[in-house]
Amino acid sequence: MGSRISEMRLKGKPLEAGRLYKVAGWASVADGISGEPVWDVVARYLRDRRTIPPLALNVPRLLNVARNPGMA
């Protein structure tokens, strides 16, 4: 808490500070956003497929959190 995130990587490569990246979430953090709610997009995707194969998890590696009681 109170520290910046550092060493963020995507597919093993460091993120570039000046580049734009797409992200997804359940709610917008900006005002005036329009568009289809993400749960409708996901529901349609799942209905359109008969079988969904298991996906490899993209699990973040956390550094310097050994003494953080919130990460126990």
mmCIF file of the N, C-alpha and C atoms, coordinates in Angstrom:
data_MODEL
# 
_entry.id   MODEL 
# 
loop_
_atom_site.group_PDB 
_atom_site.id 
_atom_site.type_symbol 
_atom_site.label_atom_id 
_atom_site.label_alt_id 
_atom_site.label_comp_id 
_atom_site.label_asym_id 
_atom_site.label_entity_id 
_atom_site.label_seq_id 
_atom_site.pdbx_PDB_ins_code 
_atom_site.Cartn_x 
_atom_site.Cartn_y 
_atom_site.Cartn_z 
_atom_site.occupancy 
_atom_site.B_iso_or_equiv 
_atom_site.pdbx_formal_charge 
_atom_site.auth_seq_id 
_atom_site.auth_comp_id 
_atom_site.auth_asym_id 
_atom_site.auth_atom_id 
_atom_site.pdbx_PDB_model_num 
ATOM 1   N N  . MET A 1 1  ? 0.841   -1.172  0.000   1.00 0.00 ? 1  MET A N  1 
ATOM 2   C CA . MET A 1 1  ? 0.000   0.000   0.000   1.00 0.00 ? 1  MET A CA 1 
ATOM 3   C C  . MET A 1 1  ? 0.892   1.242   0.000   1.00 0.00 ? 1  MET A C  1 
ATOM 4   N N  . GLY A 1 2  ? 0.524   2.219   -0.812  1.00 0.00 ? 2  GLY A N  1 
ATOM 5   C CA . GLY A 1 2  ? 1.295   3.451   -0.875  1.00 0.00 ? 2  GLY A CA 1 
ATOM 6   C C  . GLY A 1 2  ? 2.499   3.368   -1.798  1.00 0.00 ? 2  GLY A C  1 
ATOM 7   N N  . SER A 1 3  ? 2.657   2.247   -2.494  1.00 0.00 ? 3  SER A N  1 
ATOM 8   C CA . SER A 1 3  ? 3.779   2.101   -3.418  1.00 0.00 ? 3  SER A CA 1 
ATOM 9   C C  . SER A 1 3  ? 3.240   1.911   -4.828  1.00 0.00 ? 3  SER A C  1 
ATOM 10  N N  . ARG A 1 4  ? 4.027   2.321   -5.785  1.00 0.00 ? 4  ARG A N  1 
ATOM 11  C CA . ARG A 1 4  ? 3.633   2.156   -7.183  1.00 0.00 ? 4  ARG A CA 1 
ATOM 12  C C  . ARG A 1 4  ? 3.816   0.722   -7.627  1.00 0.00 ? 4  ARG A C  1 
ATOM 13  N N  . ILE A 1 5  ? 3.002   0.320   -8.604  1.00 0.00 ? 5  ILE A N  1 
ATOM 14  C CA . ILE A 1 5  ? 3.194   -0.980  -9.242  1.00 0.00 ? 5  ILE A CA 1 
ATOM 15  C C  . ILE A 1 5  ? 4.420   -0.866  -10.129 1.00 0.00 ? 5  ILE A C  1 
ATOM 16  N N  . SER A 1 6  ? 5.273   -1.870  -10.089 1.00 0.00 ? 6  SER A N  1 
ATOM 17  C CA . SER A 1 6  ? 6.464   -1.840  -10.931 1.00 0.00 ? 6  SER A CA 1 
ATOM 18  C C  . SER A 1 6  ? 6.660   -3.208  -11.574 1.00 0.00 ? 6  SER A C  1 
ATOM 19  N N  . GLU A 1 7  ? 7.473   -3.223  -12.610 1.00 0.00 ? 7  GLU A N  1 
ATOM 20  C CA . GLU A 1 7  ? 7.809   -4.448  -13.337 1.00 0.00 ? 7  GLU A CA 1 
ATOM 21  C C  . GLU A 1 7  ? 6.586   -5.178  -13.883 1.00 0.00 ? 7  GLU A C  1 
ATOM 22  N N  . MET A 1 8  ? 5.569   -4.436  -14.346 1.00 0.00 ? 8  MET A N  1 
ATOM 23  C CA . MET A 1 8  ? 4.412   -5.075  -14.960 1.00 0.00 ? 8  MET A CA 1 
ATOM 24  C C  . MET A 1 8  ? 4.794   -5.616  -16.322 1.00 0.00 ? 8  MET A C  1 
ATOM 25  N N  . ARG A 1 9  ? 4.350   -6.845  -16.601 1.00 0.00 ? 9  ARG A N  1 
ATOM 26  C CA . ARG A 1 9  ? 4.681   -7.486  -17.867 1.00 0.00 ? 9  ARG A CA 1 
ATOM 27  C C  . ARG A 1 9  ? 3.435   -8.084  -18.496 1.00 0.00 ? 9  ARG A C  1 
ATOM 28  N N  . LEU A 1 10 ? 3.471   -8.190  -19.816 1.00 0.00 ? 10 LEU A N  1 
ATOM 29  C CA . LEU A 1 10 ? 2.417   -8.840  -20.575 1.00 0.00 ? 10 LEU A CA 1 
ATOM 30  C C  . LEU A 1 10 ? 3.094   -9.830  -21.498 1.00 0.00 ? 10 LEU A C  1 
ATOM 31  N N  . LYS A 1 11 ? 2.756   -11.107 -21.352 1.00 0.00 ? 11 LYS A N  1 
ATOM 32  C CA . LYS A 1 11 ? 3.395   -12.186 -22.120 1.00 0.00 ? 11 LYS A CA 1 
ATOM 33  C C  . LYS A 1 11 ? 4.910   -12.151 -21.962 1.00 0.00 ? 11 LYS A C  1 
ATOM 34  N N  . GLY A 1 12 ? 5.362   -11.871 -20.739 1.00 0.00 ? 12 GLY A N  1 
ATOM 35  C CA . GLY A 1 12 ? 6.784   -11.886 -20.429 1.00 0.00 ? 12 GLY A CA 1 
ATOM 36  C C  . GLY A 1 12 ? 7.546   -10.631 -20.793 1.00 0.00 ? 12 GLY A C  1 
ATOM 37  N N  . LYS A 1 13 ? 6.894   -9.676  -21.457 1.00 0.00 ? 13 LYS A N  1 
ATOM 38  C CA . LYS A 1 13 ? 7.583   -8.454  -21.879 1.00 0.00 ? 13 LYS A CA 1 
ATOM 39  C C  . LYS A 1 13 ? 7.101   -7.274  -21.026 1.00 0.00 ? 13 LYS A C  1 
ATOM 40  N N  . PRO A 1 14 ? 8.006   -6.357  -20.672 1.00 0.00 ? 14 PRO A N  1 
ATOM 41  C CA . PRO A 1 14 ? 7.598   -5.196  -19.864 1.00 0.00 ? 14 PRO A CA 1 
ATOM 42  C C  . PRO A 1 14 ? 6.569   -4.334  -20.610 1.00 0.00 ? 14 PRO A C  1 
ATOM 43  N N  . LEU A 1 15 ? 5.604   -3.792  -19.868 1.00 0.00 ? 15 LEU A N  1 
ATOM 44  C CA . LEU A 1 15 ? 4.649   -2.863  -20.467 1.00 0.00 ? 15 LEU A CA 1 
ATOM 45  C C  . LEU A 1 15 ? 5.371   -1.571  -20.829 1.00 0.00 ? 15 LEU A C  1 
ATOM 46  N N  . GLU A 1 16 ? 4.943   -0.957  -21.913 1.00 0.00 ? 16 GLU A N  1 
ATOM 47  C CA . GLU A 1 16 ? 5.536   0.301   -22.360 1.00 0.00 ? 16 GLU A CA 1 
ATOM 48  C C  . GLU A 1 16 ? 4.696   1.450   -21.830 1.00 0.00 ? 16 GLU A C  1 
ATOM 49  N N  . ALA A 1 17 ? 5.331   2.409   -21.169 1.00 0.00 ? 17 ALA A N  1 
ATOM 50  C CA . ALA A 1 17 ? 4.623   3.506   -20.518 1.00 0.00 ? 17 ALA A CA 1 
ATOM 51  C C  . ALA A 1 17 ? 3.788   4.332   -21.498 1.00 0.00 ? 17 ALA A C  1 
ATOM 52  N N  . GLY A 1 18 ? 4.251   4.553   -22.701 1.00 0.00 ? 18 GLY A N  1 
ATOM 53  C CA . GLY A 1 18 ? 3.539   5.400   -23.642 1.00 0.00 ? 18 GLY A CA 1 
ATOM 54  C C  . GLY A 1 18 ? 2.526   4.688   -24.522 1.00 0.00 ? 18 GLY A C  1 
ATOM 55  N N  . ARG A 1 19 ? 2.410   3.393   -24.375 1.00 0.00 ? 19 ARG A N  1 
ATOM 56  C CA . ARG A 1 19 ? 1.521   2.608   -25.234 1.00 0.00 ? 19 ARG A CA 1 
ATOM 57  C C  . ARG A 1 19 ? 0.146   2.446   -24.585 1.00 0.00 ? 19 ARG A C  1 
ATOM 58  N N  . LEU A 1 20 ? -0.901  2.320   -25.410 1.00 0.00 ? 20 LEU A N  1 
ATOM 59  C CA . LEU A 1 20 ? -2.248  2.072   -24.906 1.00 0.00 ? 20 LEU A CA 1 
ATOM 60  C C  . LEU A 1 20 ? -2.531  0.580   -24.920 1.00 0.00 ? 20 LEU A C  1 
ATOM 61  N N  . TYR A 1 21 ? -3.148  0.072   -23.849 1.00 0.00 ? 21 TYR A N  1 
ATOM 62  C CA . TYR A 1 21 ? -3.500  -1.340  -23.729 1.00 0.00 ? 21 TYR A CA 1 
ATOM 63  C C  . TYR A 1 21 ? -4.997  -1.459  -23.488 1.00 0.00 ? 21 TYR A C  1 
ATOM 64  N N  . LYS A 1 22 ? -5.626  -2.444  -24.088 1.00 0.00 ? 22 LYS A N  1 
ATOM 65  C CA . LYS A 1 22 ? -7.042  -2.715  -23.849 1.00 0.00 ? 22 LYS A CA 1 
ATOM 66  C C  . LYS A 1 22 ? -7.176  -3.526  -22.569 1.00 0.00 ? 22 LYS A C  1 
ATOM 67  N N  . VAL A 1 23 ? -8.161  -3.174  -21.778 1.00 0.00 ? 23 VAL A N  1 
ATOM 68  C CA . VAL A 1 23 ? -8.455  -3.933  -20.566 1.00 0.00 ? 23 VAL A CA 1 
ATOM 69  C C  . VAL A 1 23 ? -9.951  -4.191  -20.518 1.00 0.00 ? 23 VAL A C  1 
ATOM 70  N N  . ALA A 1 24 ? -10.357 -5.142  -19.717 1.00 0.00 ? 24 ALA A N  1 
ATOM 71  C CA . ALA A 1 24 ? -11.773 -5.455  -19.562 1.00 0.00 ? 24 ALA A CA 1 
ATOM 72  C C  . ALA A 1 24 ? -12.108 -5.451  -18.083 1.00 0.00 ? 24 ALA A C  1 
ATOM 73  N N  . GLY A 1 25 ? -13.327 -5.113  -17.789 1.00 0.00 ? 25 GLY A N  1 
ATOM 74  C CA . GLY A 1 25 ? -13.779 -5.110  -16.406 1.00 0.00 ? 25 GLY A CA 1 
ATOM 75  C C  . GLY A 1 25 ? -15.293 -5.195  -16.354 1.00 0.00 ? 25 GLY A C  1 
ATOM 76  N N  . TRP A 1 26 ? -15.816 -5.295  -15.176 1.00 0.00 ? 26 TRP A N  1 
ATOM 77  C CA . TRP A 1 26 ? -17.262 -5.414  -15.000 1.00 0.00 ? 26 TRP A CA 1 
ATOM 78  C C  . TRP A 1 26 ? -17.949 -4.063  -14.937 1.00 0.00 ? 26 TRP A C  1 
ATOM 79  N N  . ALA A 1 27 ? -17.217 -3.011  -14.710 1.00 0.00 ? 27 ALA A N  1 
ATOM 80  C CA . ALA A 1 27 ? -17.825 -1.685  -14.628 1.00 0.00 ? 27 ALA A CA 1 
ATOM 81  C C  . ALA A 1 27 ? -16.828 -0.651  -15.134 1.00 0.00 ? 27 ALA A C  1 
ATOM 82  N N  . SER A 1 28 ? -17.346 0.418   -15.692 1.00 0.00 ? 28 SER A N  1 
ATOM 83  C CA . SER A 1 28 ? -16.499 1.491   -16.192 1.00 0.00 ? 28 SER A CA 1 
ATOM 84  C C  . SER A 1 28 ? -16.076 2.395   -15.046 1.00 0.00 ? 28 SER A C  1 
ATOM 85  N N  . VAL A 1 29 ? -14.891 2.966   -15.162 1.00 0.00 ? 29 VAL A N  1 
ATOM 86  C CA . VAL A 1 29 ? -14.432 3.939   -14.179 1.00 0.00 ? 29 VAL A CA 1 
ATOM 87  C C  . VAL A 1 29 ? -14.549 5.356   -14.730 1.00 0.00 ? 29 VAL A C  1 
ATOM 88  N N  . ALA A 1 30 ? -15.036 5.509   -15.952 1.00 0.00 ? 30 ALA A N  1 
ATOM 89  C CA . ALA A 1 30 ? -15.182 6.816   -16.584 1.00 0.00 ? 30 ALA A CA 1 
ATOM 90  C C  . ALA A 1 30 ? -16.659 7.177   -16.709 1.00 0.00 ? 30 ALA A C  1 
ATOM 91  N N  . ASP A 1 31 ? -16.939 8.454   -16.738 1.00 0.00 ? 31 ASP A N  1 
ATOM 92  C CA . ASP A 1 31 ? -18.311 8.929   -16.933 1.00 0.00 ? 31 ASP A CA 1 
ATOM 93  C C  . ASP A 1 31 ? -18.670 8.936   -18.413 1.00 0.00 ? 31 ASP A C  1 
ATOM 94  N N  . GLY A 1 32 ? -19.950 8.772   -18.704 1.00 0.00 ? 32 GLY A N  1 
ATOM 95  C CA . GLY A 1 32 ? -20.439 8.906   -20.065 1.00 0.00 ? 32 GLY A CA 1 
ATOM 96  C C  . GLY A 1 32 ? -20.096 7.757   -20.990 1.00 0.00 ? 32 GLY A C  1 
ATOM 97  N N  . ILE A 1 33 ? -19.781 6.616   -20.465 1.00 0.00 ? 33 ILE A N  1 
ATOM 98  C CA . ILE A 1 33 ? -19.456 5.460   -21.300 1.00 0.00 ? 33 ILE A CA 1 
ATOM 99  C C  . ILE A 1 33 ? -20.745 4.790   -21.754 1.00 0.00 ? 33 ILE A C  1 
ATOM 100 N N  . SER A 1 34 ? -20.825 4.482   -23.035 1.00 0.00 ? 34 SER A N  1 
ATOM 101 C CA . SER A 1 34 ? -22.002 3.789   -23.539 1.00 0.00 ? 34 SER A CA 1 
ATOM 102 C C  . SER A 1 34 ? -21.560 2.477   -24.170 1.00 0.00 ? 34 SER A C  1 
ATOM 103 N N  . GLY A 1 35 ? -22.501 1.620   -24.375 1.00 0.00 ? 35 GLY A N  1 
ATOM 104 C CA . GLY A 1 35 ? -22.188 0.346   -24.997 1.00 0.00 ? 35 GLY A CA 1 
ATOM 105 C C  . GLY A 1 35 ? -22.864 -0.787  -24.256 1.00 0.00 ? 35 GLY A C  1 
ATOM 106 N N  . GLU A 1 36 ? -22.740 -1.951  -24.824 1.00 0.00 ? 36 GLU A N  1 
ATOM 107 C CA . GLU A 1 36 ? -23.374 -3.142  -24.276 1.00 0.00 ? 36 GLU A CA 1 
ATOM 108 C C  . GLU A 1 36 ? -22.665 -3.586  -22.992 1.00 0.00 ? 36 GLU A C  1 
ATOM 109 N N  . PRO A 1 37 ? -23.422 -3.919  -21.950 1.00 0.00 ? 37 PRO A N  1 
ATOM 110 C CA . PRO A 1 37 ? -22.790 -4.405  -20.718 1.00 0.00 ? 37 PRO A CA 1 
ATOM 111 C C  . PRO A 1 37 ? -21.989 -5.681  -20.982 1.00 0.00 ? 37 PRO A C  1 
ATOM 112 N N  . VAL A 1 38 ? -20.858 -5.818  -20.300 1.00 0.00 ? 38 VAL A N  1 
ATOM 113 C CA . VAL A 1 38 ? -19.962 -6.943  -20.548 1.00 0.00 ? 38 VAL A CA 1 
ATOM 114 C C  . VAL A 1 38 ? -20.642 -8.275  -20.268 1.00 0.00 ? 38 VAL A C  1 
ATOM 115 N N  . TRP A 1 39 ? -21.553 -8.339  -19.302 1.00 0.00 ? 39 TRP A N  1 
ATOM 116 C CA . TRP A 1 39 ? -22.200 -9.616  -19.001 1.00 0.00 ? 39 TRP A CA 1 
ATOM 117 C C  . TRP A 1 39 ? -23.082 -10.082 -20.155 1.00 0.00 ? 39 TRP A C  1 
ATOM 118 N N  . ASP A 1 40 ? -23.631 -9.142  -20.931 1.00 0.00 ? 40 ASP A N  1 
ATOM 119 C CA . ASP A 1 40 ? -24.399 -9.530  -22.117 1.00 0.00 ? 40 ASP A CA 1 
ATOM 120 C C  . ASP A 1 40 ? -23.484 -10.077 -23.212 1.00 0.00 ? 40 ASP A C  1 
ATOM 121 N N  . VAL A 1 41 ? -22.316 -9.463  -23.362 1.00 0.00 ? 41 VAL A N  1 
ATOM 122 C CA . VAL A 1 41 ? -21.339 -9.925  -24.350 1.00 0.00 ? 41 VAL A CA 1 
ATOM 123 C C  . VAL A 1 41 ? -20.871 -11.335 -23.992 1.00 0.00 ? 41 VAL A C  1 
ATOM 124 N N  . VAL A 1 42 ? -20.562 -11.566 -22.711 1.00 0.00 ? 42 VAL A N  1 
ATOM 125 C CA . VAL A 1 42 ? -20.104 -12.887 -22.268 1.00 0.00 ? 42 VAL A CA 1 
ATOM 126 C C  . VAL A 1 42 ? -21.205 -13.924 -22.425 1.00 0.00 ? 42 VAL A C  1 
ATOM 127 N N  . ALA A 1 43 ? -22.440 -13.571 -22.059 1.00 0.00 ? 43 ALA A N  1 
ATOM 128 C CA . ALA A 1 43 ? -23.560 -14.515 -22.188 1.00 0.00 ? 43 ALA A CA 1 
ATOM 129 C C  . ALA A 1 43 ? -23.750 -14.928 -23.645 1.00 0.00 ? 43 ALA A C  1 
ATOM 130 N N  . ARG A 1 44 ? -23.694 -13.975 -24.572 1.00 0.00 ? 44 ARG A N  1 
ATOM 131 C CA . ARG A 1 44 ? -23.852 -14.293 -25.994 1.00 0.00 ? 44 ARG A CA 1 
ATOM 132 C C  . ARG A 1 44 ? -22.711 -15.188 -26.476 1.00 0.00 ? 44 ARG A C  1 
ATOM 133 N N  . TYR A 1 45 ? -21.500 -14.887 -26.057 1.00 0.00 ? 45 TYR A N  1 
ATOM 134 C CA . TYR A 1 45 ? -20.341 -15.701 -26.432 1.00 0.00 ? 45 TYR A CA 1 
ATOM 135 C C  . TYR A 1 45 ? -20.520 -17.145 -25.960 1.00 0.00 ? 45 TYR A C  1 
ATOM 136 N N  . LEU A 1 46 ? -20.936 -17.331 -24.718 1.00 0.00 ? 46 LEU A N  1 
ATOM 137 C CA . LEU A 1 46 ? -21.108 -18.680 -24.182 1.00 0.00 ? 46 LEU A CA 1 
ATOM 138 C C  . LEU A 1 46 ? -22.252 -19.426 -24.864 1.00 0.00 ? 46 LEU A C  1 
ATOM 139 N N  . ARG A 1 47 ? -23.347 -18.728 -25.172 1.00 0.00 ? 47 ARG A N  1 
ATOM 140 C CA . ARG A 1 47 ? -24.475 -19.367 -25.860 1.00 0.00 ? 47 ARG A CA 1 
ATOM 141 C C  . ARG A 1 47 ? -24.101 -19.806 -27.274 1.00 0.00 ? 47 ARG A C  1 
ATOM 142 N N  . ASP A 1 48 ? -23.214 -19.059 -27.931 1.00 0.00 ? 48 ASP A N  1 
ATOM 143 C CA . ASP A 1 48 ? -22.833 -19.348 -29.320 1.00 0.00 ? 48 ASP A CA 1 
ATOM 144 C C  . ASP A 1 48 ? -21.900 -20.553 -29.448 1.00 0.00 ? 48 ASP A C  1 
ATOM 145 N N  . ARG A 1 49 ? -21.348 -21.002 -28.357 1.00 0.00 ? 49 ARG A N  1 
ATOM 146 C CA . ARG A 1 49 ? -20.407 -22.126 -28.408 1.00 0.00 ? 49 ARG A CA 1 
ATOM 147 C C  . ARG A 1 49 ? -20.976 -23.315 -27.652 1.00 0.00 ? 49 ARG A C  1 
ATOM 148 N N  . ARG A 1 50 ? -20.758 -24.479 -28.195 1.00 0.00 ? 50 ARG A N  1 
ATOM 149 C CA . ARG A 1 50 ? -21.257 -25.698 -27.540 1.00 0.00 ? 50 ARG A CA 1 
ATOM 150 C C  . ARG A 1 50 ? -20.331 -26.130 -26.411 1.00 0.00 ? 50 ARG A C  1 
ATOM 151 N N  . THR A 1 51 ? -19.037 -25.982 -26.647 1.00 0.00 ? 51 THR A N  1 
ATOM 152 C CA . THR A 1 51 ? -18.040 -26.399 -25.662 1.00 0.00 ? 51 THR A CA 1 
ATOM 153 C C  . THR A 1 51 ? -16.981 -25.310 -25.537 1.00 0.00 ? 51 THR A C  1 
ATOM 154 N N  . ILE A 1 52 ? -16.594 -25.015 -24.327 1.00 0.00 ? 52 ILE A N  1 
ATOM 155 C CA . ILE A 1 52 ? -15.524 -24.057 -24.071 1.00 0.00 ? 52 ILE A CA 1 
ATOM 156 C C  . ILE A 1 52 ? -14.344 -24.842 -23.501 1.00 0.00 ? 52 ILE A C  1 
ATOM 157 N N  . PRO A 1 53 ? -13.209 -24.881 -24.220 1.00 0.00 ? 53 PRO A N  1 
ATOM 158 C CA . PRO A 1 53 ? -12.056 -25.613 -23.696 1.00 0.00 ? 53 PRO A CA 1 
ATOM 159 C C  . PRO A 1 53 ? -11.439 -24.868 -22.509 1.00 0.00 ? 53 PRO A C  1 
ATOM 160 N N  . PRO A 1 54 ? -10.761 -25.591 -21.629 1.00 0.00 ? 54 PRO A N  1 
ATOM 161 C CA . PRO A 1 54 ? -10.102 -24.907 -20.508 1.00 0.00 ? 54 PRO A CA 1 
ATOM 162 C C  . PRO A 1 54 ? -9.012  -23.980 -21.028 1.00 0.00 ? 54 PRO A C  1 
ATOM 163 N N  . LEU A 1 55 ? -8.857  -22.845 -20.377 1.00 0.00 ? 55 LEU A N  1 
ATOM 164 C CA . LEU A 1 55 ? -7.854  -21.867 -20.772 1.00 0.00 ? 55 LEU A CA 1 
ATOM 165 C C  . LEU A 1 55 ? -6.704  -21.878 -19.774 1.00 0.00 ? 55 LEU A C  1 
ATOM 166 N N  . ALA A 1 56 ? -5.528  -21.557 -20.244 1.00 0.00 ? 56 ALA A N  1 
ATOM 167 C CA . ALA A 1 56 ? -4.384  -21.412 -19.349 1.00 0.00 ? 56 ALA A CA 1 
ATOM 168 C C  . ALA A 1 56 ? -4.566  -20.134 -18.537 1.00 0.00 ? 56 ALA A C  1 
ATOM 169 N N  . LEU A 1 57 ? -4.380  -20.215 -17.236 1.00 0.00 ? 57 LEU A N  1 
ATOM 170 C CA . LEU A 1 57 ? -4.539  -19.045 -16.384 1.00 0.00 ? 57 LEU A CA 1 
ATOM 171 C C  . LEU A 1 57 ? -3.367  -18.096 -16.550 1.00 0.00 ? 57 LEU A C  1 
ATOM 172 N N  . ASN A 1 58 ? -3.661  -16.817 -16.543 1.00 0.00 ? 58 ASN A N  1 
ATOM 173 C CA . ASN A 1 58 ? -2.640  -15.783 -16.571 1.00 0.00 ? 58 ASN A CA 1 
ATOM 174 C C  . ASN A 1 58 ? -2.532  -15.263 -15.141 1.00 0.00 ? 58 ASN A C  1 
ATOM 175 N N  . VAL A 1 59 ? -1.669  -15.886 -14.345 1.00 0.00 ? 59 VAL A N  1 
ATOM 176 C CA . VAL A 1 59 ? -1.542  -15.563 -12.929 1.00 0.00 ? 59 VAL A CA 1 
ATOM 177 C C  . VAL A 1 59 ? -0.384  -14.589 -12.741 1.00 0.00 ? 59 VAL A C  1 
ATOM 178 N N  . PRO A 1 60 ? -0.639  -13.445 -12.120 1.00 0.00 ? 60 PRO A N  1 
ATOM 179 C CA . PRO A 1 60 ? 0.457   -12.493 -11.921 1.00 0.00 ? 60 PRO A CA 1 
ATOM 180 C C  . PRO A 1 60 ? 1.466   -13.012 -10.902 1.00 0.00 ? 60 PRO A C  1 
ATOM 181 N N  . ARG A 1 61 ? 2.712   -12.631 -11.094 1.00 0.00 ? 61 ARG A N  1 
ATOM 182 C CA . ARG A 1 61 ? 3.760   -12.945 -10.122 1.00 0.00 ? 61 ARG A CA 1 
ATOM 183 C C  . ARG A 1 61 ? 3.977   -11.688 -9.298  1.00 0.00 ? 61 ARG A C  1 
ATOM 184 N N  . LEU A 1 62 ? 3.790   -11.777 -8.001  1.00 0.00 ? 62 LEU A N  1 
ATOM 185 C CA . LEU A 1 62 ? 3.903   -10.619 -7.119  1.00 0.00 ? 62 LEU A CA 1 
ATOM 186 C C  . LEU A 1 62 ? 5.275   -10.590 -6.469  1.00 0.00 ? 62 LEU A C  1 
ATOM 187 N N  . LEU A 1 63 ? 5.903   -9.424  -6.508  1.00 0.00 ? 63 LEU A N  1 
ATOM 188 C CA . LEU A 1 63 ? 7.218   -9.247  -5.926  1.00 0.00 ? 63 LEU A CA 1 
ATOM 189 C C  . LEU A 1 63 ? 7.127   -8.423  -4.649  1.00 0.00 ? 63 LEU A C  1 
ATOM 190 N N  . ASN A 1 64 ? 7.985   -8.677  -3.698  1.00 0.00 ? 64 ASN A N  1 
ATOM 191 C CA . ASN A 1 64 ? 8.125   -7.864  -2.486  1.00 0.00 ? 64 ASN A CA 1 
ATOM 192 C C  . ASN A 1 64 ? 6.858   -7.783  -1.651  1.00 0.00 ? 64 ASN A C  1 
ATOM 193 N N  . VAL A 1 65 ? 6.134   -8.864  -1.536  1.00 0.00 ? 65 VAL A N  1 
ATOM 194 C CA . VAL A 1 65 ? 4.913   -8.867  -0.711  1.00 0.00 ? 65 VAL A CA 1 
ATOM 195 C C  . VAL A 1 65 ? 5.020   -9.874  0.452   1.00 0.00 ? 65 VAL A C  1 
ATOM 196 N N  . ALA A 1 66 ? 6.228   -10.378 0.693   1.00 0.00 ? 66 ALA A N  1 
ATOM 197 C CA . ALA A 1 66 ? 6.410   -11.414 1.712   1.00 0.00 ? 66 ALA A CA 1 
ATOM 198 C C  . ALA A 1 66 ? 5.940   -10.966 3.083   1.00 0.00 ? 66 ALA A C  1 
ATOM 199 N N  . ARG A 1 67 ? 6.107   -9.708  3.439   1.00 0.00 ? 67 ARG A N  1 
ATOM 200 C CA . ARG A 1 67 ? 5.734   -9.228  4.782   1.00 0.00 ? 67 ARG A CA 1 
ATOM 201 C C  . ARG A 1 67 ? 4.416   -8.467  4.789   1.00 0.00 ? 67 ARG A C  1 
ATOM 202 N N  . ASN A 1 68 ? 3.652   -8.560  3.724   1.00 0.00 ? 68 ASN A N  1 
ATOM 203 C CA . ASN A 1 68 ? 2.382   -7.843  3.642   1.00 0.00 ? 68 ASN A CA 1 
ATOM 204 C C  . ASN A 1 68 ? 1.282   -8.734  4.225   1.00 0.00 ? 68 ASN A C  1 
ATOM 205 N N  . PRO A 1 69 ? 0.699   -8.369  5.379   1.00 0.00 ? 69 PRO A N  1 
ATOM 206 C CA . PRO A 1 69 ? -0.333  -9.202  5.993   1.00 0.00 ? 69 PRO A CA 1 
ATOM 207 C C  . PRO A 1 69 ? -1.582  -9.337  5.135   1.00 0.00 ? 69 PRO A C  1 
ATOM 208 N N  . GLY A 1 70 ? -1.814  -8.404  4.218   1.00 0.00 ? 70 GLY A N  1 
ATOM 209 C CA . GLY A 1 70 ? -2.972  -8.485  3.340   1.00 0.00 ? 70 GLY A CA 1 
ATOM 210 C C  . GLY A 1 70 ? -2.811  -9.492  2.229   1.00 0.00 ? 70 GLY A C  1 
ATOM 211 N N  . MET A 1 71 ? -1.609  -10.016 2.060   1.00 0.00 ? 71 MET A N  1 
ATOM 212 C CA . MET A 1 71 ? -1.327  -10.979 0.986   1.00 0.00 ? 71 MET A CA 1 
ATOM 213 C C  . MET A 1 71 ? -1.112  -12.382 1.529   1.00 0.00 ? 71 MET A C  1 
ATOM 214 N N  . ALA A 1 72 ? -1.453  -12.608 2.780   1.00 0.00 ? 72 ALA A N  1 
ATOM 215 C CA . ALA A 1 72 ? -1.215  -13.923 3.403   1.00 0.00 ? 72 ALA A CA 1 
ATOM 216 C C  . ALA A 1 72 ? -2.045  -15.000 2.769   1.00 0.00 ? 72 ALA A C  1 
# 
